[in-house]
Amino acid sequence: MGAGTEISLYLVRNLGALLLLMVVMRGVLHTSRVNFYNPISQLIVRLTNPLLAPFRNFLPAAGRVDWAVVVLAVLVQSLILLAITVIAGDGWATPGLPILLVWGVIGVLGLLINLYFFILIAMIIISWVAPGSRHPAIELIWQVSEPVMAPVRSLLPNMGGIDFSPILLFIIINVVQIGLRHLAVGVGLPPGLVFGL
């Protein structure tokens, strides 16, 4: 692999991952019903609005699911995967559109699961280091993690003030990651092509 190919792959993977992360975060913010007056929420909304505008006319949000974000995330992931397979050339064969879209869905789900994994780790660290802080990033982490934590917390018995729901959530996340990895292998997604799988 030449230097130009390696640089191109590096840029596509990293810039594409940053764009995809912004789009997926926009969906997570909508699903979690976070405070959109938070400066970080406002930044994500401003960055993603131009990309979502073309989809808004025919894909409105329905309840907690913003369909425009879902479609855009799968398209962005699919285009990243297509660009990687084209740039890599002889390493991977370029897939057909149906397979590419399936790879895109698996990639978005993998990113979403990894995102929640790191949000939970951040929430645990913040609960030790800066409990009760009013920083916008910390408030955003709490608002995004709470809709996932609350149902799991309600399943567990009262443990005397100790919250074991993150442990159960980490187990669930690991089980889902294993399932996604096997699904990716089953549909022919080359290992290492999607971050987190």
Secondary structure, DSSP 4 states (H G I P E B T S, - for coil): --HHHHHHHHHHHHHHHHHHHHHHHHHHHHHHT--TTSHHHHHHHHHHHHHHHHHHTT--EETTEEHHHHHHHHHHHHHHHHHHHHHHGGGSPPPPHHHHHHHHHHHHHHHHHHHHHHHHHHHHHHHHHSTT---HHHHHHHHHHHHHHHHHHHHSPP-TT---HHHHHHHHHHHHHHHHHHHHHHTTPPTTSSTT-
